[in-house]
Amino acid sequence: MEGKAEVTQISTPGASPEQKRYGAILDVAMKIGLLVLVATFILYLVGMPKPHVPVGDVSANWSQKVDKYLEVTQIEKGWSWTKHLGQSDFLTFAPIAFLASVTVICYLTILPIFFKRKDFIYVTFVIAEVLVLVLAASGVLPSGGH
């Protein structure tokens, strides 16, 4: 048939059980995290509860280097922000930390599938990935600018 292009159907296998579980958890966690992030940001904008650094002072500090900003605002580096969760500007960090941890949550939910299948190579990969992510986030492994 000259001039007509043939359409070829490419069959792709369905998603595996671990892909479906990972995707389902990721979808729900992302929506929850985004909703809580928007809610905490609105609380910050209206000043409830009182922020550590007033909204009006934030732009005045933008030009400062991080160390100077931390000194002026009396904020410590690392996970010390968790001590300030009662203040609206730090409250917004909680959903960000949650969203950053979603990968670990997803990995942990698919781990039983690999155990059940006795797929110990993937069990090893998942455990290693979770350990690296948790250790890096904790500050034990040198990573990022911390």
Contacts in CASP RR format, 6 or more apart in sequence:
PFRMAT RR
TARGET T0000
AUTHOR 0000-0000-0000
METHOD contacts of the structure
MODEL  1
MEGKAEVTQISTPGASPEQKRYGAILDVAMKIGLLVLVATFILYLVGMPK
PHVPVGDVSANWSQKVDKYLEVTQIEKGWSWTKHLGQSDFLTFAPIAFLA
SVTVICYLTILPIFFKRKDFIYVTFVIAEVLVLVLAASGVLPSGGH
17 113 0 8 1.000
18 110 0 8 1.000
18 113 0 8 1.000
18 114 0 8 1.000
21 106 0 8 1.000
21 109 0 8 1.000
21 110 0 8 1.000
21 113 0 8 1.000
22 106 0 8 1.000
22 107 0 8 1.000
22 109 0 8 1.000
22 110 0 8 1.000
23 106 0 8 1.000
25 102 0 8 1.000
25 105 0 8 1.000
25 106 0 8 1.000
25 109 0 8 1.000
26 102 0 8 1.000
26 106 0 8 1.000
29 98 0 8 1.000
29 99 0 8 1.000
29 102 0 8 1.000
29 105 0 8 1.000
29 106 0 8 1.000
30 99 0 8 1.000
30 102 0 8 1.000
32 98 0 8 1.000
33 95 0 8 1.000
33 98 0 8 1.000
33 99 0 8 1.000
34 95 0 8 1.000
34 99 0 8 1.000
36 94 0 8 1.000
36 95 0 8 1.000
36 98 0 8 1.000
37 92 0 8 1.000
37 95 0 8 1.000
37 96 0 8 1.000
37 99 0 8 1.000
40 88 0 8 1.000
40 91 0 8 1.000
40 92 0 8 1.000
40 94 0 8 1.000
40 95 0 8 1.000
41 92 0 8 1.000
43 49 0 8 1.000
43 88 0 8 1.000
43 91 0 8 1.000
44 51 0 8 1.000
44 55 0 8 1.000
44 88 0 8 1.000
44 89 0 8 1.000
44 91 0 8 1.000
44 92 0 8 1.000
45 55 0 8 1.000
47 55 0 8 1.000
47 88 0 8 1.000
48 88 0 8 1.000
49 86 0 8 1.000
49 87 0 8 1.000
49 88 0 8 1.000
49 91 0 8 1.000
50 87 0 8 1.000
50 88 0 8 1.000
51 87 0 8 1.000
51 88 0 8 1.000
51 89 0 8 1.000
51 90 0 8 1.000
52 73 0 8 1.000
52 75 0 8 1.000
52 84 0 8 1.000
52 87 0 8 1.000
52 89 0 8 1.000
52 90 0 8 1.000
53 61 0 8 1.000
53 73 0 8 1.000
53 89 0 8 1.000
61 69 0 8 1.000
61 72 0 8 1.000
61 73 0 8 1.000
64 72 0 8 1.000
69 75 0 8 1.000
70 76 0 8 1.000
70 77 0 8 1.000
75 81 0 8 1.000
75 84 0 8 1.000
77 146 0 8 1.000
78 139 0 8 1.000
78 146 0 8 1.000
79 138 0 8 1.000
81 90 0 8 1.000
81 93 0 8 1.000
84 90 0 8 1.000
85 91 0 8 1.000
85 93 0 8 1.000
85 94 0 8 1.000
100 137 0 8 1.000
101 137 0 8 1.000
103 133 0 8 1.000
104 130 0 8 1.000
104 133 0 8 1.000
104 134 0 8 1.000
107 126 0 8 1.000
107 129 0 8 1.000
107 130 0 8 1.000
108 126 0 8 1.000
108 130 0 8 1.000
110 126 0 8 1.000
111 123 0 8 1.000
111 126 0 8 1.000
111 127 0 8 1.000
114 120 0 8 1.000
114 122 0 8 1.000
114 123 0 8 1.000
114 126 0 8 1.000
115 123 0 8 1.000
132 141 0 8 1.000
135 141 0 8 1.000
136 143 0 8 1.000
139 146 0 8 1.000
END
